[in-house]
Structure formats: C-alpha cells, structure tokens
Amino acid sequence: MQLAINRLSSSIPEFCASHWLLRIPLAVVFIQQGLSKLPITVDDGAAFDLPYLVWWFVVYGEIGSGLGLLVAAFLSLKALSHMPMLSELSDMLTRFSGITICSIMTGVIWISQPESFVDVILYDNLHVFLWVGGLYFALRGNGA
C-alpha cells in the first residue's frame, strides 16, 4: 500500500509555476486598493486617524507592493536566461513587496482595534489571508 502511494505521488508532475496562483490575486487586490485611494487627500487619511504622510505611504505601498510582486516574477523569468544578478534583484523585490504587504495589513488590522487575537482570526479572515500571503512572499522570495 505504501509503495503504491509513493509511486502515485512521484508520478504527479510538479507545477513549478504555482506561485502565480497566489501572486496574481494578491497583487491585483493591492493594486486595486491602492488605486482606489487616489488622489491622496488629508481628509481620507484623517478618516482613519492617520497623518497624511502615513496615508501616503499606505497608498503608494499598496500600489508598489502589488506591482513589485508582478515585476519581480517577470524579472525572474528573464533571469532564467543566464543573468544571476537579475535573479537576486527579483528575489529581493519579491521579499520587499511581501514585507510591505505584511506591514500594511498589520496596520489595517491594528486600526480596526480588535478585542482579541481570536477575534482577528475568526472575524477578519480577509486581512489575515492577505497578511499571510505577504508573509509567504517575504519569507520565500522567488523560491516560492
């Protein structure tokens, strides 16, 4: 039985481009959310009790991290053509975009002032999923 399971498991091909299934939706959500906040105004930031400078970083961080995830993936495709420096740059861009996503989502969760960590996990699952997606790319880079 174990041998049959091992044989079946090894016969299933690895889908090495599976990171796109997470990368594209995560990038689209962040780009869309950032673009929806343009033009940046003091009043929009004040609605969340954020100073203008913080609001500015949030908006451009959302747009930049989404674009960063996509650009880094395309750069890594180019890097396969014998350009190791491009591969390293692409990996760092993916990681930076991931940590930016984590930072923004931490702020979003924090601003909502949840009563407990359990409330965040149970009732704020969209933000938790976005945070975990960012963390995944921050930790794995293009090794995803």
KOLKOL-283373 format. One record per residue (C-alpha): residue number from 0; y, z, x; residue in one letter. Coordinates in nm, 4 decimals, padded with zeros to 6 digits. Example, Ala and Ser with C-alpha at 12.3 -4.5 7.8 and 13.67 -1.06 7.14 Angstrom:
BEGIN
SITE     k      north         up       east   r
SITE     0   -00.4500    00.7800    01.2300   A
SITE     1   -00.1060    00.7140    01.3670   S
// end
This chain:
BEGIN
SITE     k      north         up       east   r
SITE     0    00.0000    00.0000    00.0000   M
SITE     1    00.2456    00.0974    00.2768   Q
SITE     2    00.1617   -00.2198    00.4679   L
SITE     3    00.2322   -00.4321    00.1599   A
SITE     4    00.5680   -00.2606    00.1088   I
SITE     5    00.6604   -00.3116    00.4751   N
SITE     6    00.5582   -00.6780    00.4584   R
SITE     7    00.7594   -00.7302    00.1385   L
SITE     8    01.0614   -00.5510    00.2816   S
SITE     9    01.0574   -00.7532    00.6029   S
SITE    10    01.0240   -01.0811    00.4111   S
SITE    11    01.3539   -01.0272    00.2250   I
SITE    12    01.6267   -01.2008    00.4249   P
SITE    13    01.9279   -01.0004    00.5384   E
SITE    14    02.2532   -01.1055    00.3763   F
SITE    15    02.4887   -01.0533    00.6694   C
SITE    16    02.7952   -01.1602    00.4688   A
SITE    17    02.7573   -00.8805    00.2149   S
SITE    18    03.0788   -00.7135    00.3365   H
SITE    19    03.2653   -00.9874    00.1450   W
SITE    20    03.1307   -00.8408   -00.1823   L
SITE    21    03.3275   -00.5238   -00.1121   L
SITE    22    03.6106   -00.6661    00.0972   R
SITE    23    03.7417   -00.9233   -00.1533   I
SITE    24    03.7701   -00.6989   -00.4626   P
SITE    25    03.9193   -00.4138   -00.2583   L
SITE    26    04.1754   -00.6481   -00.1028   A
SITE    27    04.2612   -00.8063   -00.4383   V
SITE    28    04.3198   -00.4674   -00.6019   V
SITE    29    04.5517   -00.3542   -00.3222   F
SITE    30    04.7441   -00.6810   -00.3006   I
SITE    31    04.7841   -00.6878   -00.6794   Q
SITE    32    04.9014   -00.3264   -00.6949   Q
SITE    33    05.1497   -00.3786   -00.4116   G
SITE    34    05.2924   -00.6986   -00.5595   L
SITE    35    05.3300   -00.5321   -00.8990   S
SITE    36    05.5690   -00.2785   -00.7404   K
SITE    37    05.8085   -00.5453   -00.6101   L
SITE    38    06.1037   -00.5375   -00.5944   P
SITE    39    06.1098   -00.1914   -00.4418   I
SITE    40    06.3644    00.0401   -00.6004   T
SITE    41    06.4648    00.4004   -00.5504   V
SITE    42    06.4018    00.4681   -00.9194   D
SITE    43    06.0399    00.3524   -00.9021   D
SITE    44    05.9699    00.5905   -00.6150   G
SITE    45    06.1573    00.8711   -00.7892   A
SITE    46    05.9304    00.8303   -01.0919   A
SITE    47    05.6507    00.9628   -00.8691   F
SITE    48    05.8777    01.2156   -00.6928   D
SITE    49    05.8650    01.0072   -00.3751   L
SITE    50    06.1575    00.9318   -00.1471   P
SITE    51    06.2487    00.5657   -00.1066   Y
SITE    52    06.1070    00.5442    00.2479   L
SITE    53    05.7674    00.6779    00.1406   V
SITE    54    05.7652    00.4417   -00.1599   W
SITE    55    05.8499    00.1510    00.0716   W
SITE    56    05.5519    00.2360    00.2957   F
SITE    57    05.3244    00.2645   -00.0078   V
SITE    58    05.4194   -00.0776   -00.1445   V
SITE    59    05.4005   -00.2619    00.1862   Y
SITE    60    05.0943   -00.0588    00.2874   G
SITE    61    04.9113   -00.1786   -00.0231   E
SITE    62    05.0041   -00.5412    00.0359   I
SITE    63    04.9442   -00.5218    00.4110   G
SITE    64    04.6091   -00.3460    00.3903   S
SITE    65    04.4781   -00.5949    00.1351   G
SITE    66    04.5935   -00.8909    00.3399   L
SITE    67    04.4675   -00.7205    00.6561   G
SITE    68    04.1145   -00.6939    00.5203   L
SITE    69    04.1101   -01.0637    00.4355   L
SITE    70    04.2803   -01.1887    00.7525   V
SITE    71    04.0523   -00.9759    00.9710   A
SITE    72    03.7437   -01.1220    00.8072   A
SITE    73    03.8639   -01.4773    00.8621   F
SITE    74    03.9575   -01.3940    01.2222   L
SITE    75    03.6077   -01.2603    01.2790   S
SITE    76    03.4676   -01.5955    01.1633   L
SITE    77    03.6857   -01.7688    01.4230   K
SITE    78    03.5796   -01.5111    01.6800   A
SITE    79    03.2227   -01.6297    01.6498   L
SITE    80    03.3388   -01.9392    01.8354   S
SITE    81    03.3444   -01.7628    02.1750   H
SITE    82    03.6659   -01.5604    02.1516   M
SITE    83    03.5748   -01.1936    02.2149   P
SITE    84    03.9381   -01.0774    02.2216   M
SITE    85    03.9884   -01.2173    01.8722   L
SITE    86    03.6786   -01.0302    01.7601   S
SITE    87    03.8189   -00.6998    01.8895   E
SITE    88    04.1557   -00.7645    01.7262   L
SITE    89    03.9848   -00.8479    01.3987   S
SITE    90    03.7787   -00.5286    01.4127   D
SITE    91    04.0859   -00.3146    01.4789   M
SITE    92    04.2747   -00.4836    01.1937   L
SITE    93    03.9859   -00.4085    00.9566   T
SITE    94    03.9772   -00.0442    01.0668   R
SITE    95    04.3560   -00.0068    01.0412   F
SITE    96    04.3550   -00.1606    00.6928   S
SITE    97    04.0750    00.0758    00.5902   G
SITE    98    04.2561    00.3871    00.7108   I
SITE    99    04.5755    00.2668    00.5410   T
SITE   100    04.3832    00.2344    00.2147   I
SITE   101    04.2457    00.5873    00.2608   C
SITE   102    04.5936    00.7237    00.3281   S
SITE   103    04.7444    00.5591    00.0218   I
SITE   104    04.4581    00.6678   -00.2033   M
SITE   105    04.4785    01.0239   -00.0718   T
SITE   106    04.8454    01.0238   -00.1717   G
SITE   107    04.7665    00.8816   -00.5156   V
SITE   108    04.5023    01.1467   -00.5788   I
SITE   109    04.7288    01.4208   -00.4442   W
SITE   110    05.0246    01.3164   -00.6616   I
SITE   111    04.8074    01.3370   -00.9738   S
SITE   112    04.7742    01.7114   -00.8985   Q
SITE   113    04.4098    01.7576   -00.9976   P
SITE   114    04.2945    02.1063   -01.0858   E
SITE   115    03.9974    02.0914   -00.8500   S
SITE   116    03.7934    01.8659   -00.6255   F
SITE   117    03.5336    01.8423   -00.9010   V
SITE   118    03.7994    01.7043   -01.1381   D
SITE   119    03.8787    01.4319   -00.8867   V
SITE   120    03.5124    01.3348   -00.8501   I
SITE   121    03.4410    01.3434   -01.2249   L
SITE   122    03.7596    01.2021   -01.3754   Y
SITE   123    03.9382    00.9995   -01.1088   D
SITE   124    03.6481    00.7787   -01.0081   N
SITE   125    03.8513    00.4570   -00.9634   L
SITE   126    04.0694    00.6177   -00.6977   H
SITE   127    03.7652    00.7779   -00.5364   V
SITE   128    03.5897    00.4390   -00.5192   F
SITE   129    03.8970    00.2789   -00.3643   L
SITE   130    03.9226    00.5661   -00.1163   W
SITE   131    03.5556    00.5356   -00.0198   V
SITE   132    03.5920    00.1576    00.0158   G
SITE   133    03.8807    00.2101    00.2562   G
SITE   134    03.6843    00.4737    00.4454   L
SITE   135    03.3892    00.2364    00.4755   Y
SITE   136    03.6008   -00.0288    00.6471   F
SITE   137    03.7832    00.2314    00.8580   A
SITE   138    03.4529    00.3615    00.9936   L
SITE   139    03.2560    00.0353    01.0171   R
SITE   140    03.5235   -00.2171    01.1058   G
SITE   141    03.3769   -00.5650    01.1158   N
SITE   142    03.0349   -00.4167    01.1882   G
SITE   143    03.0049   -00.3843    00.8126   A
// end
